[in-house]
Amino acid sequence: MASAPKLITTVSTKGQVILPSSIRQRREWGAGTRLIVEETAEGVLLKPAPAFAETQPQDVFGVLPAVGRPKTLDEMTASVLAEAKRRHARD
């Protein structure tokens, strides 16, 4: 595979860098796109920032109130199977 042509940009007095439009269009980075900046051994890496902060199960556990008695594993399995059968039956 042929290497992409080298593109040059300049750092402004405010520390801003303009990314070439061909790269922005190919990456679909429109105005306002938030980027993560990582310093690597080879230079600087730009990656799109996730839309939402990463969460862990313990961060959200118990957010919704429990209603009724807790279900057993057998009850949960039966419910999942019943829903799968219901969805398959309508196809």
Backbone as a chain_set.jsonl record, in Angstrom:
{"seq": "MASAPKLITTVSTKGQVILPSSIRQRREWGAGTRLIVEETAEGVLLKPAPAFAETQPQDVFGVLPAVGRPKTLDEMTASVLAEAKRRHARD", "coords": {"N": [[0.842, -1.168, 0.0], [0.591, 2.182, -0.867], [2.189, 4.949, 0.705], [0.55, 7.642, 2.4], [0.413, 11.036, 1.233], [2.655, 13.433, 2.662], [1.505, 15.87, 4.853], [1.574, 19.263, 5.804], [1.305, 21.472, 8.553], [0.886, 24.386, 10.639], [1.733, 25.578, 13.877], [-0.111, 27.912, 15.662], [0.276, 31.175, 17.259], [-1.339, 30.956, 19.435], [-1.19, 28.338, 20.017], [-2.731, 26.705, 18.47], [-3.62, 24.254, 16.015], [-4.273, 23.663, 12.653], [-6.016, 21.119, 11.191], [-5.582, 19.415, 8.129], [-8.14, 19.669, 5.626], [-8.747, 17.37, 4.143], [-8.104, 15.263, 5.84], [-9.817, 15.798, 8.033], [-12.308, 15.482, 6.762], [-12.187, 12.788, 5.902], [-12.056, 11.512, 8.361], [-14.398, 12.353, 9.398], [-14.562, 14.531, 11.162], [-16.062, 17.113, 12.259], [-16.649, 20.651, 12.878], [-16.23, 21.44, 16.275], [-15.774, 18.865, 17.128], [-14.619, 16.804, 19.665], [-11.399, 15.914, 20.718], [-9.112, 13.452, 21.893], [-5.901, 13.906, 23.093], [-2.853, 12.394, 22.85], [0.432, 11.917, 23.908], [2.986, 10.251, 22.294], [5.761, 7.969, 21.726], [6.436, 8.373, 19.108], [5.302, 10.771, 18.389], [2.455, 12.906, 18.377], [-0.776, 11.76, 19.083], [-4.056, 11.853, 17.887], [-7.361, 11.234, 18.844], [-10.868, 10.613, 18.511], [-12.909, 11.811, 21.145], [-14.893, 9.944, 23.452], [-18.49, 10.063, 23.399], [-19.812, 9.849, 25.807], [-18.908, 9.645, 29.244], [-16.854, 6.993, 30.424], [-18.317, 4.302, 32.147], [-18.625, 2.167, 34.977], [-20.055, -0.933, 36.156], [-20.417, -0.742, 38.969], [-20.666, 1.968, 39.266], [-23.24, 2.606, 38.51], [-24.888, 0.822, 39.718], [-27.82, -0.032, 41.351], [-29.182, 2.287, 40.744], [-31.75, 2.425, 39.659], [-34.9, 1.979, 41.206], [-35.771, -0.977, 43.01], [-38.475, -3.171, 42.332], [-40.9, -5.118, 43.745], [-40.31, -8.598, 44.669], [-36.972, -10.04, 44.647], [-35.825, -11.71, 41.673], [-35.288, -15.16, 40.907], [-32.497, -17.01, 39.494], [-33.488, -19.002, 37.8], [-36.042, -17.971, 37.21], [-35.315, -15.627, 35.853], [-33.983, -16.731, 33.629], [-36.11, -18.131, 32.436], [-37.75, -15.967, 31.731], [-36.142, -14.629, 29.843], [-35.983, -16.599, 27.833], [-38.719, -16.792, 27.172], [-39.183, -14.238, 26.09], [-37.453, -14.336, 23.889], [-38.679, -16.347, 22.383], [-41.137, -15.084, 21.89], [-40.314, -12.89, 20.308], [-39.202, -14.28, 18.156], [-41.428, -15.565, 17.159], [-42.915, -13.548, 15.927], [-41.512, -12.947, 13.652]], "CA": [[0.0, 0.0, 0.0], [1.374, 3.401, -0.964], [2.025, 5.817, 1.87], [-0.205, 8.877, 2.16], [1.315, 12.184, 1.095], [2.926, 14.175, 3.898], [0.81, 17.148, 4.932], [2.236, 20.149, 6.763], [0.494, 22.518, 9.15], [1.675, 25.271, 11.495], [1.184, 25.89, 15.196], [-0.31, 29.36, 15.787], [0.775, 31.778, 18.504], [-2.234, 30.501, 20.504], [-1.014, 26.893, 20.182], [-3.739, 25.999, 17.671], [-3.168, 23.582, 14.806], [-5.368, 23.39, 11.718], [-5.871, 19.83, 10.52], [-5.979, 19.521, 6.727], [-9.551, 19.313, 5.407], [-8.861, 15.992, 3.654], [-8.092, 14.387, 7.022], [-11.067, 16.035, 8.78], [-13.426, 14.895, 6.022], [-12.051, 11.331, 5.927], [-12.349, 11.084, 9.733], [-15.708, 12.909, 9.77], [-14.351, 15.41, 12.304], [-16.609, 18.431, 11.983], [-16.381, 21.688, 13.885], [-16.698, 21.08, 17.606], [-15.401, 17.496, 17.486], [-13.685, 16.752, 20.786], [-10.348, 14.945, 20.462], [-8.179, 13.089, 22.951], [-4.532, 14.144, 22.646], [-1.912, 11.531, 23.57], [1.826, 12.015, 23.49], [3.571, 8.926, 22.108], [7.185, 8.008, 21.398], [6.597, 8.819, 17.725], [4.705, 12.086, 18.176], [1.188, 13.185, 19.048], [-1.877, 10.977, 18.545], [-5.386, 12.432, 18.095], [-8.453, 10.264, 18.75], [-12.127, 11.227, 18.936], [-13.296, 11.554, 22.532], [-16.208, 9.293, 23.522], [-19.607, 10.97, 23.655], [-20.183, 9.743, 27.216], [-17.841, 9.175, 30.12], [-16.871, 5.553, 30.665], [-18.893, 3.951, 33.446], [-18.464, 0.796, 35.445], [-21.307, -1.378, 36.789], [-20.554, -0.242, 40.343], [-21.04, 3.381, 39.21], [-24.675, 2.764, 38.272], [-25.622, -0.231, 40.422], [-28.822, 0.433, 42.295], [-29.735, 3.586, 40.363], [-33.197, 2.264, 39.508], [-35.463, 1.333, 42.397], [-36.264, -2.342, 42.854], [-39.916, -3.306, 42.508], [-41.254, -6.515, 43.998], [-39.274, -9.451, 45.259], [-35.903, -10.375, 43.707], [-36.081, -12.89, 40.843], [-34.265, -16.214, 40.952], [-31.858, -17.234, 38.196], [-34.421, -19.782, 36.969], [-37.08, -17.046, 36.732], [-34.715, -14.751, 34.839], [-33.757, -17.543, 32.428], [-37.417, -18.379, 31.83], [-38.206, -14.718, 31.123], [-35.334, -14.389, 28.635], [-36.438, -17.562, 26.824], [-40.069, -16.418, 26.743], [-39.069, -13.068, 25.221], [-36.835, -14.785, 22.636], [-39.725, -17.059, 21.642], [-42.101, -14.085, 21.445], [-39.728, -12.144, 19.199], [-39.036, -15.176, 17.019], [-42.762, -15.901, 16.632], [-43.45, -12.456, 15.109], [-40.732, -12.813, 12.412]], "C": [[0.892, 1.237, 0.0], [1.129, 4.275, 0.255], [1.298, 7.093, 1.47], [0.78, 10.039, 2.024], [1.478, 12.898, 2.431], [2.228, 15.527, 3.826], [1.477, 17.982, 6.022], [1.245, 21.194, 7.253], [1.391, 23.313, 10.094], [0.967, 25.484, 12.821], [1.078, 27.407, 15.3], [0.281, 29.873, 17.095], [-0.088, 31.385, 19.697], [-2.096, 28.994, 20.751], [-2.008, 26.077, 19.384], [-3.1, 25.405, 16.421], [-4.382, 23.335, 13.931], [-5.084, 22.055, 11.049], [-6.318, 19.992, 9.07], [-7.405, 18.994, 6.512], [-9.707, 17.881, 4.918], [-8.891, 15.002, 4.817], [-9.386, 14.554, 7.807], [-12.253, 15.391, 8.082], [-13.374, 13.371, 6.09], [-12.422, 10.786, 7.312], [-13.729, 11.518, 10.209], [-15.615, 13.709, 11.067], [-14.818, 16.797, 11.927], [-16.222, 19.418, 13.072], [-16.971, 21.253, 15.214], [-16.361, 19.656, 18.017], [-14.364, 17.542, 18.607], [-12.688, 15.627, 20.533], [-9.529, 14.699, 21.72], [-6.783, 13.261, 22.358], [-3.608, 13.291, 23.506], [-0.515, 11.758, 23.025], [2.388, 10.603, 23.424], [5.052, 9.084, 21.798], [7.412, 8.563, 19.992], [6.012, 10.197, 17.453], [3.438, 12.254, 18.985], [0.086, 12.42, 18.322], [-3.19, 11.664, 18.887], [-6.43, 11.341, 17.895], [-9.744, 10.959, 19.161], [-12.452, 10.835, 20.38], [-14.666, 10.873, 22.539], [-17.291, 10.309, 23.885], [-19.986, 10.989, 25.13], [-18.987, 9.242, 28.015], [-17.983, 7.674, 30.323], [-17.436, 5.287, 32.056], [-18.643, 2.482, 33.738], [-19.77, 0.377, 36.119], [-21.491, -0.822, 38.194], [-20.939, 1.232, 40.371], [-22.552, 3.571, 39.107], [-25.524, 1.725, 39.004], [-26.59, 0.387, 41.414], [-29.431, 1.779, 41.953], [-31.251, 3.513, 40.232], [-33.752, 1.548, 40.734], [-35.958, -0.076, 42.075], [-37.766, -2.367, 43.12], [-40.222, -4.786, 42.706], [-40.094, -7.294, 44.589], [-38.196, -9.749, 44.222], [-36.235, -11.652, 42.936], [-34.948, -13.898, 41.024], [-33.637, -16.332, 39.567], [-32.767, -18.022, 37.262], [-35.521, -18.887, 36.399], [-36.533, -16.111, 35.653], [-34.487, -15.502, 33.537], [-35.07, -17.798, 31.7], [-37.943, -17.131, 31.136], [-37.451, -14.418, 29.831], [-35.779, -15.33, 27.518], [-37.825, -17.206, 26.294], [-40.022, -15.225, 25.798], [-38.45, -13.449, 23.876], [-37.872, -15.511, 21.772], [-40.756, -16.079, 21.089], [-41.577, -13.313, 20.243], [-39.58, -13.014, 17.954], [-40.389, -15.478, 16.355], [-43.298, -14.802, 15.722], [-42.689, -12.28, 13.796], [-41.378, -13.505, 11.252]], "O": [[1.84, 1.324, 0.781], [0.016, 4.339, 0.776], [1.419, 7.562, 0.339], [1.852, 10.025, 2.629], [0.545, 12.956, 3.231], [2.357, 16.243, 2.833], [1.894, 17.447, 7.049], [0.451, 21.732, 6.48], [2.542, 22.938, 10.317], [-0.261, 25.559, 12.873], [2.055, 28.116, 15.058], [0.73, 29.091, 17.933], [0.361, 31.466, 20.84], [-2.799, 28.436, 21.594], [-2.122, 24.87, 19.597], [-2.17, 25.972, 15.847], [-5.408, 22.853, 14.411], [-4.043, 21.876, 10.418], [-7.331, 20.64, 8.808], [-7.82, 18.014, 7.13], [-10.701, 17.231, 5.242], [-9.624, 14.014, 4.775], [-9.995, 13.562, 8.207], [-13.117, 14.812, 8.741], [-14.4, 12.728, 6.31], [-13.031, 9.722, 7.419], [-14.182, 11.113, 11.279], [-16.463, 13.589, 11.951], [-14.064, 17.575, 11.342], [-15.562, 19.069, 14.051], [-18.094, 20.751, 15.265], [-16.637, 19.269, 19.152], [-13.355, 18.239, 18.503], [-13.079, 14.516, 20.177], [-9.283, 15.612, 22.509], [-6.52, 12.808, 21.245], [-3.573, 13.435, 24.728], [-0.312, 11.787, 21.812], [2.28, 9.843, 24.386], [5.541, 10.201, 21.626], [8.456, 9.154, 19.716], [6.218, 10.738, 16.366], [3.351, 11.808, 20.128], [0.022, 12.43, 17.093], [-3.421, 12.021, 20.042], [-6.395, 10.612, 16.904], [-9.732, 11.802, 20.059], [-12.289, 9.681, 20.777], [-15.514, 11.198, 21.708], [-17.034, 11.287, 24.588], [-20.426, 12.015, 25.65], [-18.155, 8.496, 27.498], [-19.095, 7.148, 30.387], [-17.078, 5.962, 33.022], [-18.473, 1.671, 32.828], [-20.515, 1.229, 36.602], [-22.606, -0.465, 38.573], [-21.475, 1.712, 41.37], [-23.084, 4.582, 39.565], [-26.751, 1.753, 38.913], [-26.209, 1.234, 42.222], [-30.129, 2.363, 42.781], [-31.957, 4.432, 40.647], [-33.134, 0.611, 41.24], [-36.497, -0.325, 40.997], [-38.265, -1.679, 44.011], [-39.823, -5.613, 41.886], [-39.056, -6.742, 44.954], [-38.48, -9.714, 43.025], [-36.853, -12.567, 43.48], [-33.799, -13.526, 41.265], [-34.176, -15.818, 38.587], [-32.814, -17.745, 36.064], [-35.893, -19.028, 35.234], [-37.207, -15.837, 34.66], [-34.764, -14.976, 32.459], [-35.13, -17.691, 30.475], [-38.526, -17.229, 30.057], [-38.051, -14.002, 28.841], [-35.935, -14.901, 26.375], [-38.074, -17.309, 25.093], [-40.748, -15.2, 24.804], [-38.873, -12.944, 22.836], [-37.926, -15.303, 20.56], [-41.201, -16.223, 19.95], [-42.303, -13.101, 19.272], [-39.802, -12.552, 16.835], [-40.471, -15.625, 15.136], [-44.075, -15.1, 14.816], [-43.147, -11.554, 12.914], [-40.843, -13.482, 10.143]]}, "num_chains": 1, "name": "protein.A"}
